[in-house]
Amino acid sequence: MMRRLVLACLCVVASALHAQQYMRVWSGGDYDQIMLADAGSMPVSDDATITIGDRIYPTAAIDSITFGARIHIAYMGATAEVTIPKMMANSVSAQVSGADVTVTNTNVAEELEFVLSGTSQAGSFTYNGQYKATFILNGLNLTSTSTAAVNIQCGKRIDLKLAEGTDNMLEDCAGGGQKAALYCKGHLELSGAGTLTVKGNTAHAIGTKEYLVVKKSVRLLAVTGAVKDGIHVGQYYQQNGGIVTIAGNKGDALQVEAITLDDGTPDPSKEFNGKCFIRGGSLTAAATGDDTAVLKVDADIAITGGTLDFRATGAGSRCVKTDGSMNVDQSDATTTITLYADGEKYYDGEDSSRCRLGKVDGDLFFEAGTMTGNISSSYSGKARGFKVDGTLYWNKSAGATYSNMGWEAAKIEVL
């Protein structure tokens, strides 16, 4: 009976497959997505299993099989073309003016996929929606002359995937009203074995109202310039791997800002609010502006793996600045941190601050890994080392090693 039912379902959809592009095999509330070109004939065997591509599923475990198509946005110089499958025409609409594209999605039941490709030196993409969605950058080279290059106005989880082997570039206009060249109103999760280069000519290069997660698969995320912060994140930043480089920013390289209530206090309902997690990969960044930081965080910093290379050369700049505490260990991967400080004093009226390797308002737990400092003295008000307002816990017995950090701490405990 199960065999006949599955075969009947597949036969029903077979006539419509020419309009489809992928299928989802649902089981236990989750799904595997398989491109139709890879699905094969999907035979059902006598042992109550079905083979779809190179995967075998027990038919009793399959809740349903659904089919879907992708919306394509292709840029061609001064123009752009949007292809919306007929099955989505009731929920997805597009407005195109030259190469400026605005897509509106009223669907709130299914996660849709959008593929952006092509090149325009006078184009942009704006998305309005109320449900999570996936955007695939497939060789997109987009420079806007009026607004953000990509502006995702959706407060839900957004998957931004870099198609494998592709190079993608985003740049916004100067003097606009946008918050970033790449902006997301919700949660942004970046993945895919491609590259993405972003330049912000009005404010930040990359901005998210809520969290940003960089996954292990990311081949390269590069910020090459920003009038303000290179990457400005609300709620929290999490890097699980990949390569991230930030340069040419006039503000902080990477800032994590807590989401606040109306009274200005951090919103306790927001998970990991104001925190930063670096669990692997590499992060190379610089702070050249006055009174800036390479990594500036409202709450706690947890570095549990990865290679970090920070350079602070602006007046009063810091490699690391957090209002909370900081933990360094190797629970996820080998941790290697290199910090360089060479900047003049920063004066703000009667107050002044020195360029430093780092400044932690709370405690610093140095459990494992390697930290190396380089403090230069090019200026009369020469740079300083790493200051901890609370207690520095150095787990020497566990192999945590450092050199030339110039520690300044209210208290140091060697474990």
C-alpha positions in Angstrom: 0.0 0.0 0.0 2.8 2.4 0.9 4.6 1.6 -2.3 1.5 2.4 -4.4 0.9 5.6 -2.4 4.4 7.0 -2.9 4.3 6.0 -6.6 1.0 7.7 -7.1 2.2 10.9 -5.4 5.2 11.0 -7.6 3.1 10.4 -10.7 0.8 13.3 -9.8 3.6 15.8 -9.6 5.6 14.3 -12.6 3.5 16.3 -15.1 4.5 19.6 -13.4 8.2 18.9 -12.9 9.2 21.0 -15.9 8.3 24.0 -13.9 10.0 22.9 -10.7 13.7 23.1 -9.7 14.0 21.3 -6.4 12.2 18.9 -4.1 12.1 18.7 -0.3 11.8 15.3 1.5 10.2 16.0 4.9 10.7 13.9 7.9 10.2 14.8 11.6 9.7 18.5 10.9 13.0 18.9 8.9 13.8 18.3 5.3 16.5 17.4 2.8 16.5 19.6 -0.3 17.5 17.8 -3.5 17.8 19.4 -6.9 15.5 17.7 -9.5 18.4 17.1 -11.8 19.9 14.9 -9.1 16.8 13.1 -8.0 16.8 10.4 -10.7 13.9 8.0 -11.2 13.1 7.6 -7.5 12.4 3.9 -7.4 10.5 2.3 -4.5 12.0 -1.1 -3.4 10.2 -4.1 -1.9 11.8 -3.4 1.5 9.7 -0.2 1.8 12.5 2.3 0.9 12.7 4.9 -1.8 15.9 6.0 -3.5 16.2 9.7 -4.4 19.5 10.6 -6.0 22.1 9.0 -3.8 20.0 8.9 -0.7 17.7 6.1 0.6 14.7 6.8 2.7 12.3 4.4 4.6 8.9 5.3 3.1 7.4 5.1 6.6 9.7 7.9 7.8 8.7 10.4 5.0 6.1 12.9 6.1 5.7 14.4 2.6 7.5 15.4 -0.5 7.1 18.9 -1.8 8.3 20.7 -4.9 9.4 24.2 -5.4 11.1 26.6 -7.7 13.5 29.5 -7.3 12.9 33.1 -8.1 15.7 34.5 -10.3 17.0 38.1 -10.4 19.5 38.6 -13.2 21.3 41.9 -13.7 22.4 43.0 -17.1 24.2 46.4 -17.0 21.5 49.1 -17.0 18.6 46.6 -16.8 17.5 43.7 -14.7 15.1 40.8 -15.2 13.0 39.0 -12.5 11.7 35.5 -13.3 8.9 34.4 -11.0 7.5 30.8 -11.5 3.7 30.8 -12.1 3.1 28.8 -8.9 4.5 31.8 -6.9 2.8 34.6 -8.8 0.1 35.1 -6.2 2.6 35.7 -3.4 5.7 37.2 -5.0 5.8 40.4 -7.0 8.6 42.6 -8.4 9.1 46.2 -9.5 12.0 46.9 -11.8 13.2 50.4 -12.7 16.3 50.2 -14.8 18.5 47.9 -12.7 16.9 48.7 -9.3 14.8 45.8 -8.2 12.2 45.6 -5.4 10.7 42.2 -4.6 7.7 41.8 -2.3 6.9 38.4 -0.8 3.6 37.9 1.1 4.1 34.2 1.6 4.2 33.2 5.3 4.0 29.5 4.9 7.1 28.3 3.0 10.7 29.4 2.8 11.4 30.7 -0.7 14.7 30.8 -2.5 16.0 33.7 -4.6 19.0 33.6 -6.9 20.8 36.8 -7.7 23.3 36.9 -10.5 24.9 39.2 -13.1 26.5 42.6 -13.1 25.3 46.2 -12.8 27.1 49.4 -12.0 23.8 51.2 -11.3 21.6 48.5 -9.7 20.2 47.5 -6.3 18.1 44.8 -4.7 15.4 45.4 -2.1 13.4 42.7 -0.5 10.2 43.0 1.6 8.9 40.0 3.4 7.6 38.6 6.6 8.9 35.0 6.5 12.3 33.4 6.5 14.0 33.2 3.1 17.1 32.1 1.3 19.2 34.3 -1.0 21.8 32.7 -3.2 24.5 35.0 -4.7 25.6 33.3 -7.9 28.3 35.6 -9.4 26.6 38.9 -8.4 28.5 42.2 -9.0 26.3 45.0 -7.9 27.0 48.7 -7.3 24.1 51.0 -6.4 24.0 54.7 -7.4 21.0 55.6 -5.1 20.8 53.3 -2.1 22.1 50.0 -0.5 23.3 47.4 -2.9 21.3 44.7 -1.1 18.6 45.7 1.4 16.7 42.8 3.1 13.7 44.2 5.0 12.6 41.1 6.8 12.9 40.5 10.5 13.2 36.7 10.3 16.1 34.4 9.7 17.8 35.0 6.3 20.1 32.5 4.7 22.6 34.2 2.5 24.5 31.6 0.5 27.5 32.2 -1.7 27.4 29.8 -4.7 30.4 27.5 -4.7 33.3 28.9 -6.8 31.6 32.3 -7.4 33.0 35.7 -6.6 30.4 38.3 -5.5 30.7 42.1 -5.0 28.4 44.6 -3.4 29.0 48.4 -3.1 26.5 51.2 -2.3 26.3 54.8 -3.2 27.9 57.7 -1.3 25.8 60.2 0.6 22.7 58.0 0.8 20.3 57.3 3.6 21.1 53.6 3.9 22.6 52.0 6.9 24.9 49.7 5.0 25.8 48.4 1.5 24.5 45.0 2.6 21.8 45.4 5.2 19.5 42.9 6.8 16.7 43.8 9.2 16.6 40.3 10.8 19.0 37.5 11.5 21.6 36.9 8.8 23.4 33.5 8.4 26.2 33.5 5.8 27.3 30.2 4.2 28.7 28.8 0.9 32.1 28.2 -0.7 32.2 31.4 -2.6 33.5 34.9 -1.9 31.7 38.1 -1.0 33.4 41.5 -1.1 31.5 44.5 0.3 32.3 48.3 0.4 30.2 50.9 2.3 30.4 54.4 0.8 27.7 56.0 3.1 27.9 54.2 6.5 28.7 50.5 7.3 29.7 48.0 4.8 27.6 45.2 6.4 24.8 45.9 8.9 22.3 43.6 10.6 19.6 44.7 13.1 19.9 41.3 14.8 22.6 38.5 14.8 25.1 37.6 12.1 26.5 34.1 11.8 29.5 33.2 9.6 29.5 29.5 8.9 32.5 27.2 8.3 31.8 26.9 4.6 32.5 30.5 3.8 35.5 30.8 1.5 36.0 34.6 2.0 34.0 37.5 3.4 36.0 40.7 2.7 35.2 44.3 3.7 37.3 46.6 1.6 36.1 50.0 2.9 33.4 51.7 5.1 32.7 55.2 6.0 31.6 53.9 9.5 32.0 50.3 10.8 33.2 47.5 8.6 30.6 45.2 10.1 27.9 46.5 12.5 25.8 43.8 14.2 22.9 43.9 16.5 22.3 41.2 19.2 25.4 39.0 18.6 28.2 37.9 16.2 29.2 34.3 15.7 31.9 33.1 13.5 32.2 29.3 13.3 34.9 29.3 10.6 35.6 30.7 7.2 37.9 33.6 6.3 36.8 37.2 7.2 38.9 40.3 6.4 38.0 43.9 7.3 40.0 46.9 6.1 39.5 50.5 5.0 36.9 51.2 7.7 36.9 54.6 9.3 34.8 53.4 12.3 35.2 50.1 14.2 36.1 47.1 12.2 33.5 44.8 13.9 31.0 46.2 16.3 28.4 44.2 18.2 25.7 46.3 19.7 23.1 45.0 22.2 19.5 45.5 21.3 18.0 47.8 23.8 14.6 48.6 25.3 13.0 52.0 25.2 14.8 53.0 28.4 18.2 52.2 26.8 18.9 49.0 28.8 19.7 45.7 27.0 16.7 43.7 26.1 16.8 40.5 28.2 14.6 38.6 25.8 17.2 38.7 23.1 19.5 35.6 23.2 23.2 36.3 23.7 22.4 40.0 23.5 25.6 42.1 22.8 27.9 39.1 22.8 30.6 37.9 20.4 31.5 34.3 19.7 34.5 33.3 17.6 34.8 29.5 17.3 37.1 29.0 14.3 38.3 30.2 11.0 40.3 33.5 10.7 39.5 37.1 11.3 41.9 39.7 10.1 41.0 43.4 10.7 42.3 46.9 11.4 41.2 50.1 13.2 42.7 53.2 11.7 40.2 55.8 12.9 40.4 57.9 16.0 38.8 56.4 19.2 37.9 53.2 17.4 38.4 49.5 18.0 39.0 46.4 15.8 36.6 44.4 17.9 34.1 46.4 19.9 31.5 44.5 21.9 28.8 45.6 24.4 28.8 42.4 26.4 31.0 39.3 26.7 33.5 38.0 24.2 34.2 34.2 23.9 37.1 33.1 21.6 37.2 29.3 21.6 39.1 28.8 18.3 40.5 30.5 15.3 43.3 32.8 14.1 42.8 36.5 14.9 45.1 39.2 13.6 44.1 42.7 14.8 45.9 46.0 14.2 45.0 49.3 16.0 46.8 52.4 14.6 44.3 55.2 15.1 44.6 57.7 17.9 43.2 56.1 21.0 42.2 52.9 19.1 42.1 49.5 20.6 42.5 46.0 19.2 39.8 44.7 21.6 37.2 46.7 23.5 34.4 45.2 25.6 32.1 46.4 28.3 31.8 42.8 29.5 34.2 40.0 30.2 36.4 38.0 27.8 37.2 34.3 27.6 39.9 32.7 25.5 40.3 29.0 25.2 40.6 26.2 22.6 37.4 24.2 23.1 36.5 24.4 19.4 39.8 24.8 17.6 43.4 26.0 18.1 43.4 29.6 19.1 46.1 32.1 18.0 45.7 35.8 18.6 48.1 38.5 17.4 47.5 42.1 18.4 49.4 45.2 17.2 49.0 48.7 18.6 50.7 51.8 17.3 48.7 55.0 17.6 48.8 58.5 19.2 46.8 59.6 22.2 43.2 60.5 21.5 42.1 63.8 23.1 38.4 64.6 23.8 38.4 67.9 25.6 40.2 67.4 28.9 40.0 63.6 28.6 42.5 61.5 26.7 42.9 57.8 25.9 45.9 55.8 24.6 46.0 53.3 21.8 46.0 49.9 23.4 46.2 46.2 22.6 42.9 45.8 24.4 40.5 47.0 27.1 38.2 44.7 29.1 35.9 46.3 31.6 35.2 42.9 33.3 37.4 39.9 33.9 39.6 38.1 31.3 39.8 34.3 31.5 42.8 33.2 29.5 42.3 29.4 29.7 44.2 28.1 26.6 45.7 29.3 23.3 48.4 31.8 22.3 48.3 35.6 22.6 51.0 37.7 21.1 51.3 41.5 21.4 53.3 44.0 19.5 53.3 47.5 21.1 55.0 50.1 19.0 56.3 53.5 20.1 56.1 55.6 17.0 54.4 58.5 18.8 55.2 60.5 21.9 52.1 59.3 23.6 53.1 55.7 22.8 50.7 52.8 22.8 50.0 50.6 25.8 49.3 46.9 26.4 46.1 45.1 27.4 44.2 46.5 30.3 41.7 44.5 32.4 39.6 46.4 34.9 38.7 43.2 36.7 40.8 40.0 37.3 43.0 38.4 34.7 42.9 34.6 35.2 45.9 33.1 33.5 45.7 29.3 33.3 49.5 28.8 32.8 49.3 25.1 33.9 46.9 24.3 31.0 49.3 25.7 28.4 47.9 29.2 27.9 50.9 31.2 26.6 51.5 34.9 25.8 54.3 37.3 25.0 54.6 41.1 25.1 51.0 41.7 26.1 51.9 44.5 28.6 49.1 43.3 31.0 47.5 46.0 33.2 45.0 44.3 35.5 43.4 45.1 38.9 44.3 41.6 39.9 46.2 38.7 38.2 45.6 35.1 39.3 47.9 32.4 37.8 46.3 29.0 37.8 
